[in-house]
Amino acid sequence: MDRVEEIETAITSLPPDDYRRLVDWFRTREQARWDEQMDQDSVAGKLDFLFREAGNESEQRLVQGWPPSK
C-alpha cells in the first residue's frame, strides 16, 4: 500500500467531526494555494488579456455593472 492509499484508508475511518475538520483544513489550504497562483499569474501578466477583454466589452457596452442598478 502506498502513502496515498494509507491516507485514504485513514480518512475513511475518521469520526464525522474529525472528517469535517480535515475537510475544512483542506479547503482552506487549497484556497490559499489558488490565491497564491492567481497572484503569481497576475504579476507575470498572464491575466492581462482578461483586463483587455473586459475593457473592450465595457467600451462596447456589453457588460453591466454589479450589482445591477435599479
N, CA, C and O atoms as a Tripos MOL2 file, in Angstrom:
@<TRIPOS>MOLECULE
protein
  280   279    70     0     0
PROTEIN
NO_CHARGES

@<TRIPOS>ATOM
      1 N           0.8570   -1.1860    0.0000 N.3       1 MET1
      2 CA          0.0000    0.0000    0.0000 C.3       1 MET1
      3 C           0.8920    1.2340    0.0000 C.2       1 MET1
      4 O           1.8030    1.3540    0.8190 O.2       1 MET1
      5 N           0.6200    2.1550   -0.9310 N.am      2 ASP2
      6 CA          1.4330    3.3670   -0.9690 C.3       2 ASP2
      7 C           0.9010    4.4020    0.0120 C.2       2 ASP2
      8 O          -0.1340    4.2110    0.6500 O.2       2 ASP2
      9 N           1.6290    5.4860    0.1120 N.am      3 ARG3
     10 CA          1.3030    6.5210    1.1070 C.3       3 ARG3
     11 C          -0.0900    7.1050    0.9160 C.2       3 ARG3
     12 O          -0.8200    7.2990    1.8880 O.2       3 ARG3
     13 N          -0.4650    7.3880   -0.3340 N.am      4 VAL4
     14 CA         -1.7910    7.9630   -0.5980 C.3       4 VAL4
     15 C          -2.8880    6.9850   -0.1800 C.2       4 VAL4
     16 O          -3.8880    7.3880    0.4160 O.2       4 VAL4
     17 N          -2.7060    5.7300   -0.4840 N.am      5 GLU5
     18 CA         -3.7030    4.7350   -0.0750 C.3       5 GLU5
     19 C          -3.8180    4.6550    1.4430 C.2       5 GLU5
     20 O          -4.9160    4.4810    1.9710 O.2       5 GLU5
     21 N          -2.6970    4.7810    2.1470 N.am      6 GLU6
     22 CA         -2.7220    4.7890    3.6140 C.3       6 GLU6
     23 C          -3.5200    5.9870    4.1260 C.2       6 GLU6
     24 O          -4.3230    5.8680    5.0510 O.2       6 GLU6
     25 N          -3.2840    7.1360    3.5090 N.am      7 ILE7
     26 CA         -4.0110    8.3490    3.9120 C.3       7 ILE7
     27 C          -5.4990    8.1840    3.6280 C.2       7 ILE7
     28 O          -6.3340    8.5330    4.4620 O.2       7 ILE7
     29 N          -5.8340    7.6530    2.4500 N.am      8 GLU8
     30 CA         -7.2450    7.4360    2.1080 C.3       8 GLU8
     31 C          -7.9060    6.5050    3.1140 C.2       8 GLU8
     32 O          -9.0300    6.7530    3.5500 O.2       8 GLU8
     33 N          -7.2190    5.4490    3.4770 N.am      9 THR9
     34 CA         -7.7740    4.4980    4.4580 C.3       9 THR9
     35 C          -7.9750    5.1870    5.8020 C.2       9 THR9
     36 O          -9.0030    4.9980    6.4530 O.2       9 THR9
     37 N          -6.9960    5.9830    6.2150 N.am     10 ALA10
     38 CA         -7.1170    6.6930    7.4930 C.3      10 ALA10
     39 C          -8.2850    7.6750    7.4570 C.2      10 ALA10
     40 O          -9.0230    7.8020    8.4350 O.2      10 ALA10
     41 N          -8.4510    8.3630    6.3390 N.am     11 ILE11
     42 CA         -9.5420    9.3410    6.2210 C.3      11 ILE11
     43 C         -10.8990    8.6510    6.3110 C.2      11 ILE11
     44 O         -11.8020    9.1400    6.9900 O.2      11 ILE11
     45 N         -11.0420    7.5230    5.6320 N.am     12 THR12
     46 CA        -12.3430    6.8430    5.6500 C.3      12 THR12
     47 C         -12.7030    6.3260    7.0220 C.2      12 THR12
     48 O         -13.8740    6.0560    7.2900 O.2      12 THR12
     49 N         -11.7240    6.1810    7.9010 N.am     13 SER13
     50 CA        -12.0230    5.6790    9.2430 C.3      13 SER13
     51 C         -12.2060    6.7930   10.2700 C.2      13 SER13
     52 O         -12.4380    6.5160   11.4470 O.2      13 SER13
     53 N         -12.1030    8.0480    9.8370 N.am     14 LEU14
     54 CA        -12.2520    9.1630   10.7740 C.3      14 LEU14
     55 C         -13.6900    9.2950   11.2670 C.2      14 LEU14
     56 O         -14.6320    9.0570   10.5110 O.2      14 LEU14
     57 N         -13.8590    9.6740   12.5320 N.am     15 PRO15
     58 CA        -15.1960   10.0220   13.0100 C.3      15 PRO15
     59 C         -15.6800   11.2800   12.2800 C.2      15 PRO15
     60 O         -14.8620   12.0700   11.8090 O.2      15 PRO15
     61 N         -16.9900   11.4730   12.1820 N.am     16 PRO16
     62 CA        -17.5380   12.6070   11.4210 C.3      16 PRO16
     63 C         -16.9620   13.9730   11.7900 C.2      16 PRO16
     64 O         -16.6660   14.7670   10.8970 O.2      16 PRO16
     65 N         -16.7950   14.2680   13.0710 N.am     17 ASP17
     66 CA        -16.2630   15.5780   13.4670 C.3      17 ASP17
     67 C         -14.8240   15.7680   12.9900 C.2      17 ASP17
     68 O         -14.4660   16.8520   12.5290 O.2      17 ASP17
     69 N         -14.0090   14.7430   13.0940 N.am     18 ASP18
     70 CA        -12.6310   14.8270   12.6220 C.3      18 ASP18
     71 C         -12.5870   14.9530   11.0960 C.2      18 ASP18
     72 O         -11.7640   15.6880   10.5480 O.2      18 ASP18
     73 N         -13.4700   14.2380   10.4300 N.am     19 TYR19
     74 CA        -13.5360   14.3270    8.9680 C.3      19 TYR19
     75 C         -13.8770   15.7510    8.5410 C.2      19 TYR19
     76 O         -13.2580   16.2850    7.6210 O.2      19 TYR19
     77 N         -14.8610   16.3730    9.2040 N.am     20 ARG20
     78 CA        -15.2290   17.7550    8.8810 C.3      20 ARG20
     79 C         -14.0590   18.7100    9.1160 C.2      20 ARG20
     80 O         -13.8280   19.6200    8.3200 O.2      20 ARG20
     81 N         -13.3210   18.5040   10.2080 N.am     21 ARG21
     82 CA        -12.1380   19.3280   10.4780 C.3      21 ARG21
     83 C         -11.1180   19.1880    9.3560 C.2      21 ARG21
     84 O         -10.5330   20.1780    8.9160 O.2      21 ARG21
     85 N         -10.9060   17.9760    8.9000 N.am     22 LEU22
     86 CA         -9.9550   17.7320    7.8250 C.3      22 LEU22
     87 C         -10.4190   18.3930    6.5230 C.2      22 LEU22
     88 O          -9.6190   18.9980    5.8090 O.2      22 LEU22
     89 N         -11.6910   18.2770    6.2270 N.am     23 VAL23
     90 CA        -12.2390   18.9070    5.0150 C.3      23 VAL23
     91 C         -12.0660   20.4240    5.0890 C.2      23 VAL23
     92 O         -11.6640   21.0500    4.1080 O.2      23 VAL23
     93 N         -12.3650   21.0110    6.2380 N.am     24 ASP24
     94 CA        -12.1930   22.4610    6.3980 C.3      24 ASP24
     95 C         -10.7300   22.8590    6.2160 C.2      24 ASP24
     96 O         -10.4320   23.8550    5.5570 O.2      24 ASP24
     97 N          -9.8210   22.0820    6.8010 N.am     25 TRP25
     98 CA         -8.3930   22.3540    6.6650 C.3      25 TRP25
     99 C          -7.9840   22.2820    5.2000 C.2      25 TRP25
    100 O          -7.2650   23.1490    4.7030 O.2      25 TRP25
    101 N          -8.4450   21.2520    4.5190 N.am     26 PHE26
    102 CA         -8.0570   21.0540    3.1260 C.3      26 PHE26
    103 C          -8.6050   22.1800    2.2430 C.2      26 PHE26
    104 O          -7.8980   22.6880    1.3720 O.2      26 PHE26
    105 N          -9.8520   22.5640    2.4670 N.am     27 ARG27
    106 CA        -10.4350   23.6610    1.6770 C.3      27 ARG27
    107 C          -9.6680   24.9520    1.8770 C.2      27 ARG27
    108 O          -9.3900   25.6710    0.9170 O.2      27 ARG27
    109 N          -9.3220   25.2480    3.1300 N.am     28 THR28
    110 CA         -8.5610   26.4640    3.4330 C.3      28 THR28
    111 C          -7.2000   26.4210    2.7500 C.2      28 THR28
    112 O          -6.7480   27.4170    2.1860 O.2      28 THR28
    113 N          -6.5600   25.2750    2.8030 N.am     29 ARG29
    114 CA         -5.2430   25.1130    2.1730 C.3      29 ARG29
    115 C          -5.3410   25.2850    0.6570 C.2      29 ARG29
    116 O          -4.5120   25.9730    0.0620 O.2      29 ARG29
    117 N          -6.3240   24.6800    0.0370 N.am     30 GLU30
    118 CA         -6.4910   24.7820   -1.4090 C.3      30 GLU30
    119 C          -6.8260   26.2090   -1.8290 C.2      30 GLU30
    120 O          -6.3610   26.6710   -2.8710 O.2      30 GLU30
    121 N          -7.6240   26.9070   -1.0330 N.am     31 GLN31
    122 CA         -7.9540   28.2980   -1.3500 C.3      31 GLN31
    123 C          -6.7030   29.1610   -1.3030 C.2      31 GLN31
    124 O          -6.5070   30.0250   -2.1580 O.2      31 GLN31
    125 N          -5.8570   28.9290   -0.3050 N.am     32 ALA32
    126 CA         -4.6130   29.6910   -0.1940 C.3      32 ALA32
    127 C          -3.6990   29.3990   -1.3860 C.2      32 ALA32
    128 O          -3.0660   30.3100   -1.9190 O.2      32 ALA32
    129 N          -3.6290   28.1470   -1.8010 N.am     33 ARG33
    130 CA         -2.8040   27.7920   -2.9620 C.3      33 ARG33
    131 C          -3.3520   28.4520   -4.2290 C.2      33 ARG33
    132 O          -2.5890   28.9410   -5.0620 O.2      33 ARG33
    133 N          -4.6680   28.4620   -4.3660 N.am     34 TRP34
    134 CA         -5.3090   29.1000   -5.5230 C.3      34 TRP34
    135 C          -4.9970   30.5980   -5.5370 C.2      34 TRP34
    136 O          -4.6200   31.1510   -6.5690 O.2      34 TRP34
    137 N          -5.1590   31.2430   -4.3860 N.am     35 ASP35
    138 CA         -4.8820   32.6740   -4.2910 C.3      35 ASP35
    139 C          -3.4300   32.9790   -4.6570 C.2      35 ASP35
    140 O          -3.1600   33.9380   -5.3790 O.2      35 ASP35
    141 N          -2.5080   32.1750   -4.1670 N.am     36 GLU36
    142 CA         -1.0950   32.3720   -4.4680 C.3      36 GLU36
    143 C          -0.8280   32.2230   -5.9660 C.2      36 GLU36
    144 O          -0.0850   33.0120   -6.5500 O.2      36 GLU36
    145 N          -1.4290   31.2220   -6.5750 N.am     37 GLN37
    146 CA         -1.2370   31.0150   -8.0170 C.3      37 GLN37
    147 C          -1.8140   32.1840   -8.8170 C.2      37 GLN37
    148 O          -1.2080   32.6370   -9.7880 O.2      37 GLN37
    149 N          -2.9770   32.6630   -8.4100 N.am     38 MET38
    150 CA         -3.5810   33.8120   -9.0930 C.3      38 MET38
    151 C          -2.6890   35.0370   -8.9540 C.2      38 MET38
    152 O          -2.5120   35.7850   -9.9170 O.2      38 MET38
    153 N          -2.1180   35.2550   -7.7600 N.am     39 ASP39
    154 CA         -1.2100   36.3830   -7.5540 C.3      39 ASP39
    155 C           0.0080   36.2610   -8.4630 C.2      39 ASP39
    156 O           0.4090   37.2390   -9.0940 O.2      39 ASP39
    157 N           0.5960   35.0760   -8.5360 N.am     40 GLN40
    158 CA          1.7660   34.8620   -9.3860 C.3      40 GLN40
    159 C           1.4220   35.0920  -10.8560 C.2      40 GLN40
    160 O           2.1790   35.7300  -11.5870 O.2      40 GLN40
    161 N           0.2830   34.5710  -11.2790 N.am     41 ASP41
    162 CA         -0.1290   34.7450  -12.6710 C.3      41 ASP41
    163 C          -0.3870   36.2140  -12.9930 C.2      41 ASP41
    164 O          -0.0600   36.6860  -14.0820 O.2      41 ASP41
    165 N          -0.9670   36.9210  -12.0490 N.am     42 SER42
    166 CA         -1.2480   38.3390  -12.2580 C.3      42 SER42
    167 C           0.0460   39.1330  -12.3960 C.2      42 SER42
    168 O           0.1800   39.9490  -13.3070 O.2      42 SER42
    169 N           0.9940   38.8990  -11.5000 N.am     43 VAL43
    170 CA          2.2770   39.5950  -11.5500 C.3      43 VAL43
    171 C           3.0130   39.2790  -12.8470 C.2      43 VAL43
    172 O           3.6890   40.1400  -13.4100 O.2      43 VAL43
    173 N           2.8790   38.0400  -13.3190 N.am     44 ALA44
    174 CA          3.5650   37.6160  -14.5460 C.3      44 ALA44
    175 C           2.8560   38.1090  -15.8090 C.2      44 ALA44
    176 O           3.3480   37.9000  -16.9180 O.2      44 ALA44
    177 N           1.7110   38.7580  -15.6460 N.am     45 GLY45
    178 CA          0.9900   39.2890  -16.8010 C.3      45 GLY45
    179 C           0.1080   38.2710  -17.5030 C.2      45 GLY45
    180 O          -0.4260   38.5490  -18.5770 O.2      45 GLY45
    181 N          -0.0520   37.0970  -16.9090 N.am     46 LYS46
    182 CA         -0.8320   36.0420  -17.5620 C.3      46 LYS46
    183 C          -2.3300   36.3340  -17.5780 C.2      46 LYS46
    184 O          -3.0860   35.6770  -18.2930 O.2      46 LYS46
    185 N          -2.7570   37.3170  -16.7900 N.am     47 LEU47
    186 CA         -4.1860   37.6410  -16.7290 C.3      47 LEU47
    187 C          -4.5170   38.9520  -17.4420 C.2      47 LEU47
    188 O          -5.6690   39.3860  -17.4610 O.2      47 LEU47
    189 N          -3.5030   39.5710  -18.0220 N.am     48 ASP48
    190 CA         -3.7140   40.8630  -18.6770 C.3      48 ASP48
    191 C          -4.7770   40.7930  -19.7670 C.2      48 ASP48
    192 O          -5.5230   41.7490  -19.9750 O.2      48 ASP48
    193 N          -4.8430   39.6670  -20.4590 N.am     49 PHE49
    194 CA         -5.8310   39.5380  -21.5320 C.3      49 PHE49
    195 C          -7.2500   39.6760  -20.9950 C.2      49 PHE49
    196 O          -8.1390   40.1440  -21.7060 O.2      49 PHE49
    197 N          -7.4670   39.2750  -19.7560 N.am     50 LEU50
    198 CA         -8.8020   39.4070  -19.1660 C.3      50 LEU50
    199 C          -9.1690   40.8750  -18.9650 C.2      50 LEU50
    200 O         -10.3090   41.2720  -19.2060 O.2      50 LEU50
    201 N          -8.2150   41.6660  -18.5300 N.am     51 PHE51
    202 CA         -8.4650   43.0980  -18.3510 C.3      51 PHE51
    203 C          -8.7200   43.7750  -19.6920 C.2      51 PHE51
    204 O          -9.5980   44.6300  -19.8090 O.2      51 PHE51
    205 N          -7.9460   43.3850  -20.7040 N.am     52 ARG52
    206 CA         -8.1680   43.9600  -22.0420 C.3      52 ARG52
    207 C          -9.5540   43.5770  -22.5620 C.2      52 ARG52
    208 O         -10.2850   44.4100  -23.0960 O.2      52 ARG52
    209 N          -9.8940   42.3130  -22.3960 N.am     53 GLU53
    210 CA        -11.2010   41.8360  -22.8680 C.3      53 GLU53
    211 C         -12.3380   42.5640  -22.1540 C.2      53 GLU53
    212 O         -13.3070   42.9850  -22.7840 O.2      53 GLU53
    213 N         -12.2130   42.7060  -20.8470 N.am     54 ALA54
    214 CA        -13.2520   43.4050  -20.0840 C.3      54 ALA54
    215 C         -13.3370   44.8660  -20.5060 C.2      54 ALA54
    216 O         -14.4310   45.4190  -20.6190 O.2      54 ALA54
    217 N         -12.1830   45.4950  -20.7390 N.am     55 GLY55
    218 CA        -12.1870   46.8880  -21.1880 C.3      55 GLY55
    219 C         -12.8570   47.0400  -22.5350 C.2      55 GLY55
    220 O         -13.6580   47.9530  -22.7370 O.2      55 GLY55
    221 N         -12.5340   46.1480  -23.4610 N.am     56 ASN56
    222 CA        -13.1580   46.2010  -24.7940 C.3      56 ASN56
    223 C         -14.6630   46.0010  -24.7070 C.2      56 ASN56
    224 O         -15.4270   46.7270  -25.3430 O.2      56 ASN56
    225 N         -15.0870   45.0260  -23.9270 N.am     57 GLU57
    226 CA        -16.5190   44.7680  -23.8070 C.3      57 GLU57
    227 C         -17.2350   45.9110  -23.1050 C.2      57 GLU57
    228 O         -18.3840   46.2200  -23.4200 O.2      57 GLU57
    229 N         -16.5540   46.5380  -22.1520 N.am     58 SER58
    230 CA        -17.1450   47.6830  -21.4680 C.3      58 SER58
    231 C         -17.3250   48.8470  -22.4430 C.2      58 SER58
    232 O         -18.3590   49.5140  -22.4420 O.2      58 SER58
    233 N         -16.3050   49.0820  -23.2750 N.am     59 GLU59
    234 CA        -16.4050   50.1510  -24.2770 C.3      59 GLU59
    235 C         -17.5470   49.8990  -25.2480 C.2      59 GLU59
    236 O         -18.1660   50.8480  -25.7290 O.2      59 GLU59
    237 N         -17.8340   48.6560  -25.5410 N.am     60 GLN60
    238 CA        -18.9220   48.2960  -26.4520 C.3      60 GLN60
    239 C         -20.2600   48.1750  -25.7230 C.2      60 GLN60
    240 O         -21.2800   47.8080  -26.3080 O.2      60 GLN60
    241 N         -20.2240   48.4910  -24.4430 N.am     61 ARG61
    242 CA        -21.4250   48.4150  -23.5830 C.3      61 ARG61
    243 C         -22.0210   47.0040  -23.5670 C.2      61 ARG61
    244 O         -23.2410   46.8360  -23.5780 O.2      61 ARG61
    245 N         -21.1490   45.9960  -23.5400 N.am     62 LEU62
    246 CA        -21.5890   44.6080  -23.4980 C.3      62 LEU62
    247 C         -21.6210   44.0630  -22.0750 C.2      62 LEU62
    248 O         -22.0890   42.9490  -21.8410 O.2      62 LEU62
    249 N         -21.1240   44.8450  -21.1340 N.am     63 VAL63
    250 CA        -21.1130   44.4130  -19.7320 C.3      63 VAL63
    251 C         -21.9480   45.3720  -18.9120 C.2      63 VAL63
    252 O         -22.1330   46.5340  -19.2760 O.2      63 VAL63
    253 N         -22.4420   44.8720  -17.8160 N.am     64 GLN64
    254 CA        -23.2410   45.6940  -16.9070 C.3      64 GLN64
    255 C         -22.5320   45.7590  -15.5610 C.2      64 GLN64
    256 O         -21.7860   44.8550  -15.1850 O.2      64 GLN64
    257 N         -22.7790   46.8280  -14.8620 N.am     65 GLY65
    258 CA        -22.2190   46.9580  -13.5220 C.3      65 GLY65
    259 C         -22.8380   45.9620  -12.5700 C.2      65 GLY65
    260 O         -23.9500   45.4780  -12.7810 O.2      65 GLY65
    261 N         -22.0970   45.6630  -11.5170 N.am     66 TRP66
    262 CA        -22.6160   44.7560  -10.4890 C.3      66 TRP66
    263 C         -22.4770   45.4140   -9.1610 C.2      66 TRP66
    264 O         -21.4010   45.9330   -8.8610 O.2      66 TRP66
    265 N         -23.4760   45.4280   -8.3550 N.am     67 PRO67
    266 CA        -24.8150   44.9070   -8.6330 C.3      67 PRO67
    267 C         -25.5450   45.7940   -9.6280 C.2      67 PRO67
    268 O         -25.2530   46.9820   -9.7600 O.2      67 PRO67
    269 N         -26.5010   45.1910  -10.3250 N.am     68 PRO68
    270 CA        -27.2330   45.9770  -11.3230 C.3      68 PRO68
    271 C         -27.9470   47.1670  -10.6790 C.2      68 PRO68
    272 O         -28.4760   47.0620   -9.5730 O.2      68 PRO68
    273 N         -27.9530   48.2860  -11.3800 N.am     69 SER69
    274 CA        -28.6560   49.4480  -10.8400 C.3      69 SER69
    275 C         -30.1510   49.2720  -11.0750 C.2      69 SER69
    276 O         -30.5890   48.6500  -12.0430 O.2      69 SER69
    277 N         -30.9060   49.8400  -10.1580 N.am     70 LYS70
    278 CA        -32.3580   49.6840  -10.2180 C.3      70 LYS70
    279 C         -33.0000   50.8310  -10.9320 C.2      70 LYS70
    280 O         -34.2220   50.8630  -11.0750 O.2      70 LYS70
@<TRIPOS>BOND
     1     1     2 1
     2     2     3 1
     3     3     4 2
     4     3     5 am
     5     5     6 1
     6     6     7 1
     7     7     8 2
     8     7     9 am
     9     9    10 1
    10    10    11 1
    11    11    12 2
    12    11    13 am
    13    13    14 1
    14    14    15 1
    15    15    16 2
    16    15    17 am
    17    17    18 1
    18    18    19 1
    19    19    20 2
    20    19    21 am
    21    21    22 1
    22    22    23 1
    23    23    24 2
    24    23    25 am
    25    25    26 1
    26    26    27 1
    27    27    28 2
    28    27    29 am
    29    29    30 1
    30    30    31 1
    31    31    32 2
    32    31    33 am
    33    33    34 1
    34    34    35 1
    35    35    36 2
    36    35    37 am
    37    37    38 1
    38    38    39 1
    39    39    40 2
    40    39    41 am
    41    41    42 1
    42    42    43 1
    43    43    44 2
    44    43    45 am
    45    45    46 1
    46    46    47 1
    47    47    48 2
    48    47    49 am
    49    49    50 1
    50    50    51 1
    51    51    52 2
    52    51    53 am
    53    53    54 1
    54    54    55 1
    55    55    56 2
    56    55    57 am
    57    57    58 1
    58    58    59 1
    59    59    60 2
    60    59    61 am
    61    61    62 1
    62    62    63 1
    63    63    64 2
    64    63    65 am
    65    65    66 1
    66    66    67 1
    67    67    68 2
    68    67    69 am
    69    69    70 1
    70    70    71 1
    71    71    72 2
    72    71    73 am
    73    73    74 1
    74    74    75 1
    75    75    76 2
    76    75    77 am
    77    77    78 1
    78    78    79 1
    79    79    80 2
    80    79    81 am
    81    81    82 1
    82    82    83 1
    83    83    84 2
    84    83    85 am
    85    85    86 1
    86    86    87 1
    87    87    88 2
    88    87    89 am
    89    89    90 1
    90    90    91 1
    91    91    92 2
    92    91    93 am
    93    93    94 1
    94    94    95 1
    95    95    96 2
    96    95    97 am
    97    97    98 1
    98    98    99 1
    99    99   100 2
   100    99   101 am
   101   101   102 1
   102   102   103 1
   103   103   104 2
   104   103   105 am
   105   105   106 1
   106   106   107 1
   107   107   108 2
   108   107   109 am
   109   109   110 1
   110   110   111 1
   111   111   112 2
   112   111   113 am
   113   113   114 1
   114   114   115 1
   115   115   116 2
   116   115   117 am
   117   117   118 1
   118   118   119 1
   119   119   120 2
   120   119   121 am
   121   121   122 1
   122   122   123 1
   123   123   124 2
   124   123   125 am
   125   125   126 1
   126   126   127 1
   127   127   128 2
   128   127   129 am
   129   129   130 1
   130   130   131 1
   131   131   132 2
   132   131   133 am
   133   133   134 1
   134   134   135 1
   135   135   136 2
   136   135   137 am
   137   137   138 1
   138   138   139 1
   139   139   140 2
   140   139   141 am
   141   141   142 1
   142   142   143 1
   143   143   144 2
   144   143   145 am
   145   145   146 1
   146   146   147 1
   147   147   148 2
   148   147   149 am
   149   149   150 1
   150   150   151 1
   151   151   152 2
   152   151   153 am
   153   153   154 1
   154   154   155 1
   155   155   156 2
   156   155   157 am
   157   157   158 1
   158   158   159 1
   159   159   160 2
   160   159   161 am
   161   161   162 1
   162   162   163 1
   163   163   164 2
   164   163   165 am
   165   165   166 1
   166   166   167 1
   167   167   168 2
   168   167   169 am
   169   169   170 1
   170   170   171 1
   171   171   172 2
   172   171   173 am
   173   173   174 1
   174   174   175 1
   175   175   176 2
   176   175   177 am
   177   177   178 1
   178   178   179 1
   179   179   180 2
   180   179   181 am
   181   181   182 1
   182   182   183 1
   183   183   184 2
   184   183   185 am
   185   185   186 1
   186   186   187 1
   187   187   188 2
   188   187   189 am
   189   189   190 1
   190   190   191 1
   191   191   192 2
   192   191   193 am
   193   193   194 1
   194   194   195 1
   195   195   196 2
   196   195   197 am
   197   197   198 1
   198   198   199 1
   199   199   200 2
   200   199   201 am
   201   201   202 1
   202   202   203 1
   203   203   204 2
   204   203   205 am
   205   205   206 1
   206   206   207 1
   207   207   208 2
   208   207   209 am
   209   209   210 1
   210   210   211 1
   211   211   212 2
   212   211   213 am
   213   213   214 1
   214   214   215 1
   215   215   216 2
   216   215   217 am
   217   217   218 1
   218   218   219 1
   219   219   220 2
   220   219   221 am
   221   221   222 1
   222   222   223 1
   223   223   224 2
   224   223   225 am
   225   225   226 1
   226   226   227 1
   227   227   228 2
   228   227   229 am
   229   229   230 1
   230   230   231 1
   231   231   232 2
   232   231   233 am
   233   233   234 1
   234   234   235 1
   235   235   236 2
   236   235   237 am
   237   237   238 1
   238   238   239 1
   239   239   240 2
   240   239   241 am
   241   241   242 1
   242   242   243 1
   243   243   244 2
   244   243   245 am
   245   245   246 1
   246   246   247 1
   247   247   248 2
   248   247   249 am
   249   249   250 1
   250   250   251 1
   251   251   252 2
   252   251   253 am
   253   253   254 1
   254   254   255 1
   255   255   256 2
   256   255   257 am
   257   257   258 1
   258   258   259 1
   259   259   260 2
   260   259   261 am
   261   261   262 1
   262   262   263 1
   263   263   264 2
   264   263   265 am
   265   265   266 1
   266   266   267 1
   267   267   268 2
   268   267   269 am
   269   269   270 1
   270   270   271 1
   271   271   272 2
   272   271   273 am
   273   273   274 1
   274   274   275 1
   275   275   276 2
   276   275   277 am
   277   277   278 1
   278   278   279 1
   279   279   280 2
@<TRIPOS>SUBSTRUCTURE
     1 MET1         2 RESIDUE 1 A MET
     2 ASP2         6 RESIDUE 1 A ASP
     3 ARG3        10 RESIDUE 1 A ARG
     4 VAL4        14 RESIDUE 1 A VAL
     5 GLU5        18 RESIDUE 1 A GLU
     6 GLU6        22 RESIDUE 1 A GLU
     7 ILE7        26 RESIDUE 1 A ILE
     8 GLU8        30 RESIDUE 1 A GLU
     9 THR9        34 RESIDUE 1 A THR
    10 ALA10       38 RESIDUE 1 A ALA
    11 ILE11       42 RESIDUE 1 A ILE
    12 THR12       46 RESIDUE 1 A THR
    13 SER13       50 RESIDUE 1 A SER
    14 LEU14       54 RESIDUE 1 A LEU
    15 PRO15       58 RESIDUE 1 A PRO
    16 PRO16       62 RESIDUE 1 A PRO
    17 ASP17       66 RESIDUE 1 A ASP
    18 ASP18       70 RESIDUE 1 A ASP
    19 TYR19       74 RESIDUE 1 A TYR
    20 ARG20       78 RESIDUE 1 A ARG
    21 ARG21       82 RESIDUE 1 A ARG
    22 LEU22       86 RESIDUE 1 A LEU
    23 VAL23       90 RESIDUE 1 A VAL
    24 ASP24       94 RESIDUE 1 A ASP
    25 TRP25       98 RESIDUE 1 A TRP
    26 PHE26      102 RESIDUE 1 A PHE
    27 ARG27      106 RESIDUE 1 A ARG
    28 THR28      110 RESIDUE 1 A THR
    29 ARG29      114 RESIDUE 1 A ARG
    30 GLU30      118 RESIDUE 1 A GLU
    31 GLN31      122 RESIDUE 1 A GLN
    32 ALA32      126 RESIDUE 1 A ALA
    33 ARG33      130 RESIDUE 1 A ARG
    34 TRP34      134 RESIDUE 1 A TRP
    35 ASP35      138 RESIDUE 1 A ASP
    36 GLU36      142 RESIDUE 1 A GLU
    37 GLN37      146 RESIDUE 1 A GLN
    38 MET38      150 RESIDUE 1 A MET
    39 ASP39      154 RESIDUE 1 A ASP
    40 GLN40      158 RESIDUE 1 A GLN
    41 ASP41      162 RESIDUE 1 A ASP
    42 SER42      166 RESIDUE 1 A SER
    43 VAL43      170 RESIDUE 1 A VAL
    44 ALA44      174 RESIDUE 1 A ALA
    45 GLY45      178 RESIDUE 1 A GLY
    46 LYS46      182 RESIDUE 1 A LYS
    47 LEU47      186 RESIDUE 1 A LEU
    48 ASP48      190 RESIDUE 1 A ASP
    49 PHE49      194 RESIDUE 1 A PHE
    50 LEU50      198 RESIDUE 1 A LEU
    51 PHE51      202 RESIDUE 1 A PHE
    52 ARG52      206 RESIDUE 1 A ARG
    53 GLU53      210 RESIDUE 1 A GLU
    54 ALA54      214 RESIDUE 1 A ALA
    55 GLY55      218 RESIDUE 1 A GLY
    56 ASN56      222 RESIDUE 1 A ASN
    57 GLU57      226 RESIDUE 1 A GLU
    58 SER58      230 RESIDUE 1 A SER
    59 GLU59      234 RESIDUE 1 A GLU
    60 GLN60      238 RESIDUE 1 A GLN
    61 ARG61      242 RESIDUE 1 A ARG
    62 LEU62      246 RESIDUE 1 A LEU
    63 VAL63      250 RESIDUE 1 A VAL
    64 GLN64      254 RESIDUE 1 A GLN
    65 GLY65      258 RESIDUE 1 A GLY
    66 TRP66      262 RESIDUE 1 A TRP
    67 PRO67      266 RESIDUE 1 A PRO
    68 PRO68      270 RESIDUE 1 A PRO
    69 SER69      274 RESIDUE 1 A SER
    70 LYS70      278 RESIDUE 1 A LYS
